[in-house]
Amino acid sequence: MKKIKRIAFTGGPSAGKTSIIEIIQRKYPSYFISVPEAASILYSGGFPRIKGDDAMKHIQRAIYFTIKELEDMYEKLYPDKIQLCDRGTLDGIAYWPKDSDVDFIKSVGTNMNDELDRYDILIHLKSPSSPELYKLSSTRNEGHKLAVELDRKTQDAWSLHKRRFIIDDEKDFLIKVEKAIKIVEEQLN
């Protein structure tokens, strides 16, 4: 069996990706290294969040290349650790303007198979279905309705991944955490 080197946690906004990655990292610090969310790094560092299709293309390309560089750097710095990635390279498909004359994959100069193969395991965490459970943050400004739509689009973007697991929304977040930990443990044993 191929050695597991990269697990992507994906899903719509406020799905719990960052929190679950932190919990798994703390539970098994000698096995995992957390790769931070590129969008949060860019936005909190002052990258402009401008509306419009042309701006969104630039934003998503910047996120894509930041993800790749972070993952490649962590692979070199921590070769014996499994990466827990806060989003994956194909997440940008969900945010890409639908009426664009160039699709996301071509825009970043890659192909679907290479991006799918980049991650050994993919865990999709669904965004909260209830508006009451949805939380905004300093880098998350999508409303609940848009978050649900982005969740669906993100799920579609990864539909061809061979080891994809989908964790439904839970009213009790700890149940979602336990499900994610169980998937990781089972896949590594």
URZI-V126365 format. One record per pair of residues at least 12 apart in sequence whose C-alpha atoms are under 6 Angstrom apart, sorted by sequence separation. I is the first residue (numbers start at 1). J is the second residue. If there is no record, write none. Layout:
I_J + I_J
This chain:
131_144 + 39_63 + 38_63 + 64_89 + 38_66 + 38_67 + 60_92 + 123_164 + 128_169 + 121_163 + 122_164 + 123_165 + 124_166 + 125_167 + 126_168 + 123_166 + 126_169 + 53_97 + 116_161 + 33_81 + 32_81 + 34_83 + 35_84 + 37_86 + 31_81 + 32_82 + 33_83 + 34_84 + 35_85 + 36_86 + 32_83 + 94_150 + 94_153 + 94_154 + 91_154 + 6_82 + 7_83 + 9_85 + 5_82 + 6_83 + 7_84 + 8_85 + 9_86 + 10_87 + 7_85 + 9_87 + 8_87 + 8_88 + 15_125 + 15_126 + 7_119 + 15_127 + 6_119 + 7_120 + 11_124 + 14_127 + 6_120 + 7_121 + 8_122 + 9_123 + 10_124 + 11_125 + 7_122 + 9_124 + 11_126 + 12_127 + 4_120 + 13_147 + 12_147 + 12_150 + 12_151 + 11_151 + 11_154 + 20_177
